[in-house]
Amino acid sequence: MAGMNVEEKQDMCRFVLDVSEEFGTTVVLIEHDMGVVMDISDRVVVLDYGKKIGDGTPDEVRANPEVISAYLGASH
């Protein structure tokens, strides 16, 4: 959703959710906007340089120390 404004992102989120509901299928979303990811996902997988470092619900991933360290930095 890079380059989209807020309204366009909202429309795209509605579309993704509608498709998933209507067809009863999983949608694989690759997105860097964490607000979008956390808002519309049932399950999130986090990669860091190709290595899986987190997997679970948005709340579980948000609280994962390895994800926090990789994406927010860790104090040394």
C-alpha positions in Angstrom: 0.0 0.0 0.0 3.0 2.2 -0.4 2.2 5.5 -1.8 -1.5 5.3 -1.0 -3.2 8.0 1.1 -5.3 7.2 4.2 -8.6 6.9 2.2 -7.1 4.5 -0.3 -5.6 2.4 2.4 -8.9 2.1 4.1 -10.6 1.1 0.8 -7.9 -1.5 0.2 -8.3 -2.9 3.8 -12.1 -3.2 3.3 -11.5 -5.0 -0.1 -9.1 -7.5 1.5 -11.5 -8.2 4.4 -14.4 -8.5 2.0 -12.6 -11.0 -0.3 -11.6 -13.1 2.7 -15.1 -13.2 4.0 -16.9 -13.7 0.7 -14.7 -16.5 -0.5 -13.8 -18.0 2.9 -10.2 -18.0 2.0 -6.9 -16.9 3.5 -5.3 -13.8 2.1 -1.5 -13.5 2.3 -0.7 -9.8 2.8 2.9 -8.6 2.6 2.9 -5.1 3.9 5.2 -2.7 5.8 2.5 -0.4 7.3 2.2 -2.0 10.7 -1.0 -0.2 11.5 -2.7 -1.9 8.5 -1.1 -5.3 9.3 -2.2 -5.2 12.9 -5.7 -3.9 12.2 -6.8 -6.5 9.6 -4.8 -9.6 10.4 -5.8 -12.6 12.4 -2.3 -14.0 12.3 1.0 -12.2 11.7 4.4 -13.7 10.7 7.4 -11.4 11.1 10.6 -11.8 9.1 14.0 -10.3 9.8 16.4 -10.7 6.9 14.5 -13.8 5.8 14.4 -15.4 9.2 11.1 -15.9 11.0 11.3 -14.1 14.3 7.6 -13.9 15.3 4.4 -15.7 14.6 1.0 -15.4 16.2 -1.9 -13.0 16.8 -1.2 -9.3 16.4 -1.1 -8.9 20.2 1.4 -11.8 20.6 3.7 -10.4 17.9 3.4 -6.9 19.2 4.7 -8.2 22.6 7.4 -10.4 21.2 10.9 -9.3 22.5 12.7 -10.4 19.4 10.3 -8.5 17.1 10.6 -5.4 19.3 14.4 -5.6 19.2 14.5 -6.1 15.5 12.0 -3.4 14.5 12.3 -0.8 17.3 15.9 -1.4 18.3 17.2 -2.4 21.7 19.1 -0.4 24.2 22.6 -1.5 24.8 
